[in-house]
């Protein structure tokens, strides 16, 4: 009877030691409570948890990649957009992550959804499409500030996708086409303006030199004479002949 009792006690002691020993990985921490009160944070490696008296909550310190569900966002110019994003965050204070908030993952997810709608709703559609990097930084800064009291560090936010309805896509396509036409007209008008300015400068230069006008006249005749399929009749001013020494002498 004594042997059986000793054996039972030995088994109970072994079971007690086995249940008291915990091994935590390098990226894990244990938030330990003693009789319901916060006691300490232990880990990594081998730790001892006294059964019944102590309880622990294991916390992962690695960066967590969280998908933010697709959100219906109304832009500042009243355009409906479906937006999805990714949030990268990690626990930097296991004590706060366990004590200050219930289920820090779900809390961060809900906060990310509301922040995404709030920030994007303050911008027009063009800004949402063209300034995605700035929006990512703004959302990350606000979200990080709000979750700081939970022991959470938001390291990055990336807007993953923006979906528009077919009507808005066609409207954007028409707008882009109109913009390209406008730019083409502006470029053409600028070219005409520059050409007219050069013509004015050329006319002023030719007006200052009569011989230059005569040379330009002869050059034009040479260009016209190159086409042998047509007969061309043109006047030849007497003054021009006299200027180059061909005209008849006057009495």
MIDOSE-1310 file (N, C-alpha, C; in nm, 2 decimals, decimal comma, always signed):
residues 251
xxxx	+0,08/-0,12/+0,00/+0,00/+0,00/+0,00/+0,09/+0,13/+0,00; +0,20/+0,12/+0,08/+0,29/+0,23/+0,08/+0,36/+0,25/-0,05; +0,39/+0,14/-0,11/+0,46/+0,15/-0,24/+0,37/+0,21/-0,35; +0,24/+0,17/-0,35/+0,15/+0,22/-0,44/+0,13/+0,37/-0,42
xxxx	+0,12/+0,42/-0,29/+0,10/+0,56/-0,26/+0,22/+0,64/-0,31; +0,34/+0,58/-0,29/+0,46/+0,65/-0,33/+0,47/+0,67/-0,49; +0,42/+0,56/-0,55/+0,42/+0,56/-0,70/+0,32/+0,67/-0,75; +0,21/+0,67/-0,68/+0,11/+0,77/-0,72/+0,16/+0,91/-0,70
xxxx	+0,23/+0,94/-0,59/+0,28/+1,07/-0,56/+0,39/+1,10/-0,66; +0,47/+1,00/-0,70/+0,57/+1,03/-0,80/+0,51/+1,06/-0,94; +0,41/+0,99/-0,97/+0,34/+1,02/-1,10/+0,28/+1,16/-1,10; +0,22/+1,20/-0,98/+0,16/+1,33/-0,97/+0,27/+1,44/-0,98
xxxx	+0,38/+1,41/-0,92/+0,49/+1,51/-0,92/+0,54/+1,53/-1,06; +0,56/+1,42/-1,13/+0,61/+1,43/-1,27/+0,50/+1,50/-1,36; +0,38/+1,47/-1,34/+0,27/+1,54/-1,42/+0,27/+1,69/-1,38; +0,29/+1,72/-1,26/+0,30/+1,86/-1,22/+0,41/+1,94/-1,29
xxxx	+0,53/+1,87/-1,29/+0,65/+1,93/-1,35/+0,63/+1,95/-1,50; +0,57/+1,85/-1,56/+0,55/+1,85/-1,71/+0,45/+1,96/-1,74; +0,35/+1,98/-1,66/+0,25/+2,08/-1,69/+0,30/+2,22/-1,66; +0,41/+2,23/-1,57/+0,46/+2,36/-1,53/+0,57/+2,41/-1,63
xxxx	+0,62/+2,32/-1,71/+0,73/+2,36/-1,80/+0,67/+2,40/-1,93; +0,72/+2,52/-1,98/+0,68/+2,57/-2,11/+0,81/+2,61/-2,19; +0,80/+2,59/-2,32/+0,91/+2,63/-2,40/+0,86/+2,72/-2,51; +0,92/+2,84/-2,51/+0,87/+2,94/-2,61/+0,98/+2,97/-2,71
xxxx	+0,94/+2,99/-2,83/+1,03/+3,01/-2,94/+1,08/+3,16/-2,93; +1,18/+3,19/-3,02/+1,25/+3,32/-3,01/+1,15/+3,43/-3,03; +1,05/+3,41/-3,11/+0,95/+3,52/-3,15/+0,83/+3,52/-3,06; +0,83/+3,43/-2,95/+0,71/+3,42/-2,87/+0,74/+3,48/-2,73
xxxx	+0,64/+3,54/-2,67/+0,65/+3,58/-2,53/+0,52/+3,53/-2,45; +0,54/+3,51/-2,32/+0,42/+3,47/-2,24/+0,39/+3,58/-2,14; +0,27/+3,63/-2,14/+0,22/+3,72/-2,05/+0,16/+3,64/-1,93; +0,22/+3,65/-1,81/+0,19/+3,56/-1,70/+0,10/+3,64/-1,60
xxxx	+0,00/+3,57/-1,55/-0,09/+3,62/-1,45/-0,08/+3,54/-1,33; -0,07/+3,60/-1,21/-0,07/+3,53/-1,08/-0,20/+3,56/-1,01; -0,28/+3,46/-0,99/-0,41/+3,47/-0,93/-0,49/+3,58/-0,99; -0,49/+3,59/-1,12/-0,57/+3,69/-1,20/-0,50/+3,82/-1,22
xxxx	-0,39/+3,85/-1,15/-0,32/+3,98/-1,16/-0,20/+3,96/-1,25; -0,17/+4,07/-1,33/-0,05/+4,06/-1,41/+0,07/+4,04/-1,33; +0,16/+3,95/-1,37/+0,28/+3,92/-1,29/+0,40/+3,96/-1,37; +0,43/+3,90/-1,49/+0,54/+3,94/-1,56/+0,53/+3,89/-1,71
xxxx	+0,63/+3,92/-1,79/+0,64/+3,87/-1,93/+0,76/+3,78/-1,93; +0,74/+3,66/-1,97/+0,85/+3,56/-1,98/+0,88/+3,52/-2,12; +1,00/+3,47/-2,14/+1,04/+3,41/-2,27/+1,14/+3,50/-2,34; +1,20/+3,44/-2,44/+1,18/+3,30/-2,50/+1,26/+3,20/-2,42
xxxx	+1,25/+3,07/-2,46/+1,32/+2,96/-2,40/+1,23/+2,89/-2,30; +1,30/+2,83/-2,20/+1,23/+2,75/-2,10/+1,18/+2,83/-1,99; +1,05/+2,82/-1,96/+0,99/+2,90/-1,85/+0,91/+2,80/-1,76; +0,88/+2,84/-1,64/+0,80/+2,76/-1,54/+0,67/+2,84/-1,51
xxxx	+0,56/+2,77/-1,53/+0,43/+2,83/-1,50/+0,37/+2,74/-1,39; +0,34/+2,79/-1,27/+0,29/+2,71/-1,16/+0,14/+2,69/-1,19; +0,10/+2,56/-1,21/-0,04/+2,53/-1,24/-0,13/+2,58/-1,13; -0,25/+2,62/-1,17/-0,36/+2,67/-1,09/-0,33/+2,81/-1,04
xxxx	-0,21/+2,84/-0,99/-0,18/+2,97/-0,94/-0,15/+3,07/-1,05; -0,09/+3,02/-1,16/-0,05/+3,11/-1,27/-0,11/+3,06/-1,40; -0,14/+3,16/-1,48/-0,19/+3,14/-1,62/-0,11/+3,23/-1,71; -0,09/+3,18/-1,83/-0,02/+3,26/-1,93/-0,10/+3,27/-2,06
xxxx	-0,07/+3,38/-2,13/-0,12/+3,41/-2,26/+0,00/+3,43/-2,36; +0,00/+3,34/-2,46/+0,12/+3,35/-2,55/+0,09/+3,45/-2,66; +0,20/+3,53/-2,69/+0,19/+3,64/-2,79/+0,30/+3,62/-2,89; +0,26/+3,64/-3,02/+0,36/+3,63/-3,13/+0,41/+3,77/-3,16
xxxx	+0,54/+3,78/-3,17/+0,60/+3,91/-3,19/+0,64/+3,93/-3,34; +0,61/+3,84/-3,42/+0,64/+3,85/-3,57/+0,55/+3,95/-3,63; +0,59/+4,01/-3,75/+0,51/+4,10/-3,82/+0,39/+4,02/-3,88; +0,27/+4,07/-3,86/+0,15/+4,01/-3,91/+0,10/+4,08/-4,04
xxxx	+0,07/+4,00/-4,14/+0,01/+4,06/-4,26/-0,14/+4,04/-4,26; -0,21/+4,15/-4,26/-0,36/+4,14/-4,24/-0,42/+4,20/-4,36; -0,51/+4,12/-4,42/-0,59/+4,17/-4,53/-0,71/+4,25/-4,48; -0,72/+4,38/-4,53/-0,84/+4,46/-4,49/-0,95/+4,43/-4,59
xxxx	-1,07/+4,38/-4,54/-1,18/+4,35/-4,63/-1,21/+4,47/-4,72; -1,27/+4,44/-4,84/-1,31/+4,54/-4,93/-1,41/+4,64/-4,87; -1,38/+4,77/-4,88/-1,46/+4,87/-4,82/-1,53/+4,96/-4,93; -1,65/+4,99/-4,91/-1,73/+5,09/-4,99/-1,69/+5,23/-4,95
xxxx	-1,62/+5,30/-5,03/-1,58/+5,44/-5,00/-1,64/+5,54/-5,09; -1,69/+5,64/-5,03/-1,75/+5,75/-5,11/-1,65/+5,87/-5,11; -1,59/+5,90/-5,23/-1,49/+6,00/-5,24/-1,55/+6,14/-5,21; -1,46/+6,24/-5,21/-1,50/+6,37/-5,18/-1,59/+6,43/-5,29
xxxx	-1,57/+6,38/-5,42/-1,66/+6,42/-5,53/-1,77/+6,32/-5,55; -1,81/+6,25/-5,45/-1,93/+6,16/-5,45/-1,92/+6,05/-5,55; -1,81/+5,99/-5,56/-1,79/+5,87/-5,64/-1,77/+5,75/-5,55; -1,85/+5,64/-5,59/-1,84/+5,52/-5,51/-1,73/+5,43/-5,56
xxxx	-1,64/+5,39/-5,46/-1,52/+5,31/-5,50/-1,51/+5,20/-5,40; -1,48/+5,08/-5,45/-1,45/+4,96/-5,36/-1,30/+4,95/-5,34; -1,25/+4,96/-5,22/-1,11/+4,96/-5,19/-1,07/+4,85/-5,09; -0,96/+4,78/-5,13/-0,91/+4,68/-5,04/-0,76/+4,72/-5,01
xxxx	-0,71/+4,67/-4,89/-0,58/+4,71/-4,85/-0,51/+4,60/-4,77; -0,38/+4,62/-4,75/-0,30/+4,52/-4,66/-0,24/+4,60/-4,56; -0,24/+4,55/-4,43/-0,18/+4,62/-4,32/-0,07/+4,53/-4,26; +0,05/+4,58/-4,24/+0,16/+4,51/-4,18/+0,18/+4,57/-4,03
xxxx	+0,17/+4,49/-3,93/+0,19/+4,53/-3,80/+0,25/+4,42/-3,71; +0,29/+4,46/-3,59/+0,35/+4,36/-3,50/+0,33/+4,41/-3,36; +0,34/+4,32/-3,26/+0,32/+4,35/-3,12/+0,46/+4,39/-3,07; +0,47/+4,51/-3,01/+0,59/+4,55/-2,95/+0,59/+4,55/-2,80
xxxx	+0,46/+4,55/-2,74/+0,45/+4,54/-2,60/+0,34/+4,43/-2,57; +0,39/+4,31/-2,54/+0,29/+4,20/-2,51/+0,19/+4,23/-2,40; +0,24/+4,30/-2,29/+0,15/+4,33/-2,18/+0,03/+4,41/-2,22; +0,06/+4,52/-2,30/-0,05/+4,61/-2,34/-0,14/+4,53/-2,44
xxxx	-0,08/+4,45/-2,53/-0,16/+4,38/-2,63/-0,26/+4,28/-2,57; -0,23/+4,23/-2,45/-0,32/+4,14/-2,38/-0,41/+4,21/-2,29; -0,37/+4,31/-2,22/-0,44/+4,37/-2,11/-0,53/+4,49/-2,16; -0,48/+4,57/-2,25/-0,54/+4,69/-2,29/-0,66/+4,67/-2,39
xxxx	-0,66/+4,56/-2,47/-0,76/+4,54/-2,57/-0,79/+4,39/-2,58; -0,91/+4,36/-2,61/-0,96/+4,23/-2,63/-0,93/+4,19/-2,78; -0,85/+4,08/-2,80/-0,83/+4,03/-2,93/-0,77/+4,14/-3,02; -0,64/+4,17/-3,00/-0,58/+4,29/-3,06/-0,58/+4,27/-3,22
xxxx	-0,58/+4,15/-3,27/-0,59/+4,13/-3,41/-0,72/+4,19/-3,47; -0,83/+4,14/-3,41/-0,96/+4,19/-3,45/-0,98/+4,34/-3,43; -0,93/+4,39/-3,32/-0,94/+4,54/-3,30/-0,86/+4,62/-3,40; -0,74/+4,57/-3,44/-0,66/+4,64/-3,54/-0,73/+4,63/-3,67
xxxx	-0,79/+4,52/-3,70/-0,86/+4,50/-3,83/-0,98/+4,60/-3,84; -1,06/+4,61/-3,73/-1,17/+4,71/-3,73/-1,12/+4,85/-3,75; -1,01/+4,88/-3,68/-0,96/+5,02/-3,68/-0,90/+5,05/-3,82; -0,84/+4,95/-3,89/-0,79/+4,97/-4,02/-0,91/+5,00/-4,12
xxxx	-1,02/+4,93/-4,10/-1,13/+4,95/-4,19/-1,19/+5,09/-4,18; -1,21/+5,14/-4,06/-1,27/+5,27/-4,04/-1,17/+5,38/-4,08; -1,04/+5,36/-4,05/-0,94/+5,46/-4,10/-0,93/+5,47/-4,25; -0,94/+5,35/-4,31/-0,93/+5,35/-4,46/-1,05/+5,43/-4,52
xxxx	-1,17/+5,41/-4,47/-1,28/+5,48/-4,52/-1,27/+5,63/-4,49; -1,23/+5,66/-4,37/-1,22/+5,80/-4,33/-1,12/+5,88/-4,41; -1,00/+5,83/-4,43/-0,89/+5,90/-4,50/-0,93/+5,91/-4,65; -0,97/+5,80/-4,71/-1,00/+5,81/-4,86/-1,12/+5,90/-4,89
xxxx	-1,22/+5,90/-4,79/-1,33/+5,98/-4,81/-1,31/+6,13/-4,82; -1,19/+6,17/-4,77/-1,15/+6,32/-4,77/-1,09/+6,36/-4,90; -1,07/+6,27/-5,00/-1,00/+6,30/-5,12/-1,09/+6,27/-5,24; -1,06/+6,34/-5,35/-1,14/+6,32/-5,47/-1,08/+6,20/-5,54
xxxx	-1,16/+6,15/-5,64/-1,12/+6,03/-5,71/-0,99/+6,04/-5,78; -0,96/+6,15/-5,84/-0,83/+6,17/-5,91/-0,71/+6,16/-5,82; -0,73/+6,22/-5,70/-0,62/+6,21/-5,60/-0,61/+6,06/-5,55; -0,72/+5,99/-5,53/-0,71/+5,85/-5,49/-0,64/+5,77/-5,59
xxxx	-0,65/+5,79/-5,71/-0,59/+5,71/-5,82/-0,45/+5,75/-5,84; -0,42/+5,88/-5,83/-0,28/+5,93/-5,86/-0,19/+5,94/-5,74; -0,24/+5,96/-5,62/-0,15/+5,98/-5,51/-0,17/+5,86/-5,40; -0,16/+5,74/-5,45/-0,17/+5,63/-5,37/-0,07/+5,62/-5,26
xxxx	+0,06/+5,65/-5,30/+0,17/+5,64/-5,20/+0,14/+5,74/-5,08; +0,10/+5,86/-5,11/+0,07/+5,96/-5,00/-0,04/+5,91/-4,91; -0,14/+5,85/-4,97/-0,26/+5,79/-4,90/-0,21/+5,68/-4,81; -0,12/+5,59/-4,86/-0,07/+5,48/-4,78/+0,00/+5,54/-4,65
xxxx	+0,08/+5,64/-4,67/+0,16/+5,70/-4,56/+0,06/+5,76/-4,46; -0,04/+5,83/-4,51/-0,14/+5,90/-4,42/-0,22/+5,79/-4,34; -0,26/+5,69/-4,40/-0,34/+5,58/-4,33/-0,25/+5,52/-4,23; -0,12/+5,49/-4,26/-0,03/+5,42/-4,17/+0,00/+5,51/-4,05
xxxx	+0,02/+5,64/-4,07/+0,05/+5,73/-3,95/-0,07/+5,73/-3,86; -0,19/+5,75/-3,91/-0,31/+5,75/-3,83/-0,34/+5,62/-3,75; -0,33/+5,51/-3,83/-0,35/+5,38/-3,77/-0,25/+5,35/-3,66; -0,12/+5,39/-3,68/-0,02/+5,36/-3,59/-0,04/+5,44/-3,46
xxxx	-0,08/+5,56/-3,47/-0,11/+5,65/-3,36/-0,23/+5,59/-3,27; -0,33/+5,54/-3,34/-0,45/+5,49/-3,27/-0,42/+5,36/-3,20; -0,33/+5,27/-3,25/-0,30/+5,14/-3,19/-0,18/+5,14/-3,10; -0,12/+5,26/-3,08/+0,00/+5,26/-3,00/-0,03/+5,23/-2,85
xxxx	-0,15/+5,26/-2,80/-0,19/+5,23/-2,67/-0,21/+5,08/-2,65; -0,23/+5,01/-2,75/-0,25/+4,87/-2,75/-0,12/+4,79/-2,75; +0,00/+4,86/-2,76/+0,13/+4,79/-2,78/+0,15/+4,74/-2,92; +0,08/+4,80/-3,02/+0,09/+4,76/-3,16/+0,16/+4,86/-3,24
xxxx	+0,25/+4,82/-3,33/+0,33/+4,90/-3,42/+0,29/+4,87/-3,56; +0,22/+4,97/-3,63/+0,18/+4,95/-3,77/+0,30/+5,00/-3,85; +0,36/+4,91/-3,92/+0,48/+4,94/-4,00/+0,45/+4,99/-4,14; +0,34/+4,94/-4,20/+0,32/+4,97/-4,34/+0,17/+4,94/-4,37
xxxx	+0,12/+5,03/-4,47/-0,02/+5,01/-4,52/-0,01/+5,02/-4,67; -0,07/+4,93/-4,74/-0,07/+4,93/-4,89/-0,21/+4,91/-4,94; -0,25/+5,01/-5,02/-0,38/+5,00/-5,08/-0,37/+4,90/-5,20; -0,44/+4,79/-5,19/-0,42/+4,68/-5,29/-0,50/+4,70/-5,42
xxxx	-0,62/+4,75/-5,41/-0,70/+4,75/-5,53/-0,81/+4,85/-5,51; -0,84/+4,92/-5,62/-0,96/+5,01/-5,63/-1,05/+4,97/-5,75; -1,17/+4,94/-5,72/-1,26/+4,90/-5,82/-1,37/+5,01/-5,84; -1,39/+5,04/-5,97/-1,50/+5,14/-6,01/-1,60/+5,07/-6,09
xxxx	-1,72/+5,12/-6,09/-1,83/+5,06/-6,17/-1,81/+5,10/-6,32; -1,88/+5,03/-6,41/-1,85/+5,04/-6,55/-1,88/+5,18/-6,60; -1,98/+5,24/-6,55/-2,02/+5,38/-6,59/-1,90/+5,48/-6,56; -1,84/+5,46/-6,44/-1,73/+5,55/-6,40/-1,61/+5,52/-6,49
xxxx	-1,59/+5,40/-6,52/-1,47/+5,36/-6,60/-1,48/+5,43/-6,74; -1,60/+5,42/-6,80/-1,62/+5,48/-6,93/-1,61/+5,64/-6,92; -1,66/+5,69/-6,81/-1,64/+5,84/-6,80/-1,50/+5,88/-6,78; -1,42/+5,80/-6,71/-1,27/+5,83/-6,70/-1,21/+5,82/-6,83
xxxx	-1,25/+5,71/-6,91/-1,19/+5,70/-7,05/-1,22/+5,82/-7,13; -1,34/+5,86/-7,13/-1,38/+5,98/-7,21/-1,30/+6,11/-7,16; -1,28/+6,12/-7,03/-1,21/+6,23/-6,98/-1,06/+6,22/-7,03; -1,00/+6,10/-7,02/-0,86/+6,09/-7,07/-0,85/+6,12/-7,22
xxxx	-0,95/+6,08/-7,30/-0,94/+6,11/-7,44/-0,96/+6,26/-7,46; -1,05/+6,32/-7,39/-1,06/+6,47/-7,41/-0,93/+6,54/-7,36; -0,87/+6,49/-7,26/-0,74/+6,55/-7,22/-0,63/+6,54/-7,32; -0,63/+6,42/-7,39/-0,53/+6,40/-7,49/-0,56/+6,50/-7,61
xxxx	-0,68/+6,51/-7,65/-0,72/+6,60/-7,76/-0,68/+6,75/-7,72; -0,71/+6,78/-7,60/-0,68/+6,92/-7,55/-0,53/+6,94/-7,56; -0,45/+6,85/-7,52/-0,30/+6,86/-7,53/-0,25/+6,87/-7,67; -0,31/+6,79/-7,76/-0,27/+6,80/-7,90/-0,30/+6,93/-7,96
xxxx	-0,42/+6,99/-7,92/-0,46/+7,12/-7,98/-0,36/+7,23/-7,92; -0,33/+7,22/-7,79/-0,24/+7,32/-7,73/-0,10/+7,31/-7,80; -0,05/+7,19/-7,82/+0,08/+7,17/-7,89/+0,07/+7,23/-8,03; -0,04/+7,20/-8,10/-0,05/+7,26/-8,24/-0,05/+7,41/-8,24
xxxx	-0,13/+7,47/-8,14/-0,14/+7,61/-8,13/+0,00/+7,67/-8,10; +0,07/+7,61/-8,01/+0,20/+7,66/-7,97/+0,30/+7,65/-8,09; +0,29/+7,55/-8,17/+0,37/+7,54/-8,29/+0,33/+7,65/-8,39; +0,20/+7,68/-8,41/+0,16/+7,78/-8,50/+0,22/+7,92/-8,45
xxxx	+0,21/+7,94/-8,32/+0,26/+8,07/-8,26/+0,41/+8,08/-8,28; +0,48/+7,98/-8,26/+0,63/+7,98/-8,28/+0,66/+8,01/-8,43; +0,59/+7,94/-8,52/+0,61/+7,96/-8,66/+0,58/+8,10/-8,70; +0,47/+8,16/-8,65/+0,44/+8,30/-8,69/+0,54/+8,39/-8,64
xxxx	+0,59/+8,37/-8,52/+0,70/+8,45/-8,46/+0,82/+8,45/-8,55; +0,86/+8,33/-8,60/+0,98/+8,32/-8,68/+0,95/+8,39/-8,82; +0,83/+8,38/-8,87/+0,80/+8,45/-8,99/+0,81/+8,60/-8,98; +0,77/+8,65/-8,86/+0,78/+8,79/-8,84/+0,93/+8,83/-8,83
xxxx	+1,00/+8,75/-8,76/+1,15/+8,78/-8,76/+1,21/+8,78/-8,89; +1,18/+8,68/-8,97/+1,23/+8,67/-9,11/+1,19/+8,79/-9,19; +1,07/+8,83/-9,18/+1,02/+8,94/-9,26/+1,09/+9,07/-9,22; +1,12/+9,09/-9,09/+1,19/+9,20/-9,05/+1,33/+9,20/-9,10
xxxx	+1,39/+9,08/-9,10/+1,53/+9,07/-9,15/+1,54/+9,10/-9,30; +1,44/+9,05/-9,38/+1,44/+9,07/-9,52/+1,41/+9,22/-9,55; +1,33/+9,28/-9,47/+1,30/+9,43/-9,50/+1,42/+9,52/-9,48; +1,51/+9,47/-9,40/+1,63/+9,55/-9,37/+1,74/+9,54/-9,48
xxxx	+1,72/+9,44/-9,57/+1,82/+9,41/-9,68/+1,74/+9,38/-9,81; +1,74/+9,48/-9,90/+1,67/+9,46/-10,03/+1,73/+9,34/-10,11; +1,86/+9,33/-10,11/+1,93/+9,22/-10,18/+1,88/+9,08/-10,13; +1,86/+9,08/-10,00/+1,81/+8,95/-9,94/+1,68/+8,91/-9,99
xxxx	+1,59/+9,02/-10,01/+1,46/+8,99/-10,07/+1,48/+8,94/-10,21; +1,57/+9,00/-10,29/+1,59/+8,95/-10,43/+1,64/+8,81/-10,43; +1,73/+8,77/-10,34/+1,79/+8,64/-10,34/+1,68/+8,54/-10,30; +1,59/+8,58/-10,21/+1,48/+8,49/-10,17/+1,38/+8,47/-10,29
xxxx	+1,36/+8,58/-10,36/+1,28/+8,57/-10,48/+1,33/+8,48/-10,58; +1,46/+8,49/-10,61/+1,53/+8,40/-10,71/+1,53/+8,25/-10,66; +1,55/+8,23/-10,53/+1,54/+8,10/-10,47/+1,40/+8,04/-10,49; +1,30/+8,12/-10,47/+1,16/+8,07/-10,49/+1,14/+8,03/-10,64
xxxx	+1,19/+8,11/-10,73/+1,18/+8,08/-10,87/+1,25/+7,95/-10,91; +1,36/+7,93/-10,84/+1,44/+7,80/-10,87/+1,36/+7,68/-10,82; +1,29/+7,70/-10,71/+1,21/+7,59/-10,66/+1,09/+7,56/-10,74; +1,03/+7,66/-10,80/+0,91/+7,65/-10,88/+0,96/+7,58/-11,02
xxxx	+1,07/+7,63/-11,07/+1,12/+7,58/-11,20/+1,15/+7,43/-11,19; +1,17/+7,37/-11,07/+1,20/+7,23/-11,06/+1,09/+7,14/-11,11; +0,97/+7,19/-11,11/+0,85/+7,11/-11,16/+0,83/+7,14/-11,30; +0,87/+7,05/-11,39/+0,87/+7,07/-11,54/+0,73/+7,04/-11,60
xxxx	+0,64/+7,00/-11,52/+0,51/+6,96/-11,58/+0,42/+7,08/-11,60; +0,45/+7,19/-11,55/+0,37/+7,31/-11,55/+0,44/+7,43/-11,62; +0,37/+7,51/-11,69/+0,42/+7,64/-11,74/+0,39/+7,75/-11,65; +0,49/+7,82/-11,61/+0,48/+7,92/-11,51/+0,51/+8,06/-11,57
xxxx	+0,42/+8,15/-11,56/+0,45/+8,29/-11,60/+0,46/+8,38/-11,48; +0,56/+8,45/-11,46/+0,58/+8,54/-11,35/+0,64/+8,67/-11,39; +0,61/+8,78/-11,32/+0,66/+8,91/-11,36/+0,80/+8,92/-11,30; +0,89/+9,00/-11,38/+1,02/+9,02/-11,33/+1,04/+9,17/-11,32
xxxx	+1,05/+9,23/-11,21/+1,06/+9,37/-11,19/+1,19/+9,42/-11,25; +1,17/+9,54/-11,32/+1,29/+9,61/-11,39/+1,39/+9,65/-11,28; +1,34/+9,69/-11,17/+1,43/+9,73/-11,06/+1,52/+9,62/-11,02; +1,47/+9,50/-11,02/+1,56/+9,39/-10,98/+1,67/+9,36/-11,08
xxxx	+1,63/+9,37/-11,22/+1,73/+9,35/-11,32/+1,84/+9,46/-11,31; +1,80/+9,58/-11,28/+1,90/+9,69/-11,27/+1,99/+9,67/-11,15; +1,93/+9,61/-11,04/+2,01/+9,60/-10,92/+2,12/+9,49/-10,94; +2,10/+9,40/-11,04/+2,20/+9,30/-11,06/+2,28/+9,32/-11,19
xxxx	+2,26/+9,44/-11,25/+2,34/+9,49/-11,37/+2,29/+9,43/-11,50; +2,16/+9,39/-11,51/+2,12/+9,34/-11,64/+2,03/+9,43/-11,71; +1,96/+9,52/-11,64/+1,86/+9,61/-11,71/+1,92/+9,71/-11,81; +1,84/+9,76/-11,90/+1,89/+9,85/-12,00/+1,92/+9,99/-11,94
xxx	+2,02/+10,05/-12,00/+2,06/+10,18/-11,95/+1,95/+10,29/-11,99; +1,92/+10,37/-11,90/+1,83/+10,48/-11,92/+1,90/+10,61/-11,97; +1,83/+10,68/-12,06/+1,89/+10,81/-12,10/+1,88/+10,91/-11,99
